[in-house]
Amino acid sequence: MGRRARTMTLDTLPRDYRGIESSGKSFRRELERAVEAKHEEISIFAESLIDAASRHQVALKVLARKFRESGEKMSAEAAAELQRQMAVAAGKRTKIIERLGLDDLSGKKNGLAQMFGSRD
């Protein structure tokens, strides 16, 4: 029997991006902890916001990695577009965190604040 090809689902990234995928799962867990600590529960709506914020975080990390790996080879226009996409993903993630009522946690030392500055 030969090796079977790995089936990609919408929730998985290619093998080279496993660190980013793992970071996204950690970010999601931190958001869930923060929401539960603040609101004492996670509603279905909050869970959907957490899911969206986590996906924006992963997209941001993937774009940042792409920029680091090939930024010098890109045209100025392509680099600017990638930076724009990164800003959009970061902005959407931040707006969701505000909607979850967690914007007051940014100054405190917690796992969520540390996740914003981590690099993959």
PyMOL commands that set and color helices and strands:
alter all, ss='L'
color gray80, all
select helices_A, chain A and resi 15-39+44-73+76-99+103-105+111-117
alter helices_A, ss='H'
color red, helices_A
deselect
rebuild
show_as cartoon
